Amino acid sequence: MTKTKPTTVDEYIDSTPFEARGHLLELIDVLKEAAPNATIALKWGQPVFEEKRILFSLSAYRNHINFMPTGQSLKPFLSELADFKLGEHTIQLPYNEPIPADLIRRIAEHRVWDVRENDAKWMYR
């Protein structure tokens, strides 16, 4: 039996590991607060928030969520992110720890500001 790919954000959440669902819903709520004018949709099979361009994306894995606000948006917060596993453009949010809602909100708000004020691109090189 083949597994069908999600076509909506709700289907995406339902397709993730059980441990991921509460974290995803909380993260989405924080991001909606930071970017109330953004739309949320699936791109590349994962939820993305868009307003003028992609603001950030998220994806669920076995033990963590990847939150991707772009590397440029992470730079001002690197000292606060010292205890997190980071990729070039991502933060790993493990399921066995609470979502750092205030920090994520501030990062997301910075990304929204950067796109609005500086026409910041999705990925920087």
C-alpha positions in Angstrom: 0.0 0.0 0.0 1.4 3.4 -1.0 1.2 6.3 1.3 -0.4 9.4 -0.3 1.4 12.7 0.0 -0.3 15.4 2.0 -2.0 18.2 0.0 -2.9 20.4 2.9 -1.2 21.6 6.1 -3.7 19.6 8.2 -2.9 16.5 6.2 0.8 17.2 6.7 0.3 17.5 10.5 -1.7 14.3 10.5 1.0 12.5 8.6 3.8 13.3 11.1 4.9 11.3 14.1 2.4 11.6 17.0 5.1 13.4 19.1 5.4 16.1 16.5 1.8 17.2 16.3 1.5 19.3 19.4 4.8 20.9 18.7 3.8 21.7 15.1 0.5 23.2 16.2 2.2 25.3 18.8 4.9 26.5 16.4 2.2 27.3 13.8 0.3 29.4 16.4 3.5 31.3 17.3 4.3 32.0 13.6 0.7 33.1 12.9 1.1 35.6 15.7 4.4 36.9 14.3 3.2 37.0 10.7 -0.6 37.6 10.9 -0.9 38.6 7.2 1.0 35.5 5.9 -0.7 32.6 4.2 0.3 29.1 5.1 0.5 26.4 2.4 2.5 23.3 1.4 5.6 23.7 -0.8 8.1 21.0 -1.3 5.8 18.9 0.8 6.2 21.0 4.0 4.3 24.0 5.5 5.6 27.4 4.5 4.4 30.9 5.5 4.3 33.4 2.7 3.9 37.1 2.6 5.3 38.6 -0.6 7.7 35.7 -0.6 8.4 32.7 1.6 9.0 33.9 5.2 9.8 30.5 6.8 9.1 26.8 6.6 8.9 24.0 9.0 9.2 20.2 8.8 8.7 17.3 11.2 11.2 14.5 11.6 11.4 11.5 14.0 12.8 13.5 16.9 12.5 17.1 16.1 11.0 19.9 14.0 13.1 21.9 11.7 12.2 25.6 11.7 13.7 27.4 8.7 13.6 31.2 8.9 16.9 31.6 6.8 20.4 32.0 8.0 20.3 35.7 7.8 17.4 35.8 10.2 19.2 33.6 12.7 22.3 35.7 12.9 21.0 38.3 15.4 20.0 35.5 17.8 23.0 33.2 17.6 23.9 33.8 21.3 20.4 32.8 22.4 20.5 29.8 20.1 23.8 28.4 21.5 22.0 25.4 23.1 20.2 24.5 19.9 21.4 22.3 17.0 21.5 24.7 14.0 21.9 24.2 10.3 22.8 26.9 7.8 19.2 28.1 7.7 17.5 26.0 10.4 16.9 25.4 14.1 16.1 21.9 15.4 13.4 21.9 18.0 13.4 18.5 19.8 10.1 17.0 20.9 11.4 16.3 24.4 11.8 20.1 25.1 9.2 22.8 25.0 9.0 25.1 22.0 10.9 28.3 22.9 7.9 30.4 21.8 9.3 33.8 22.7 12.6 33.3 20.9 10.9 31.8 17.8 8.4 34.6 17.7 11.2 37.2 17.8 13.1 35.4 15.1 10.0 35.2 13.0 9.2 38.9 13.5 12.7 39.7 12.5 12.3 37.7 9.3 9.0 39.4 8.5 10.6 42.8 9.1 13.6 41.9 6.9 11.3 40.9 4.0 9.1 44.0 4.3 11.9 46.5 4.8 14.8 45.0 2.8 13.0 42.8 0.3 15.1 40.0 1.8 15.3 36.9 -0.3 14.3 33.4 0.8 17.8 32.0 0.9 21.0 34.1 1.0 24.3 33.0 -0.6 
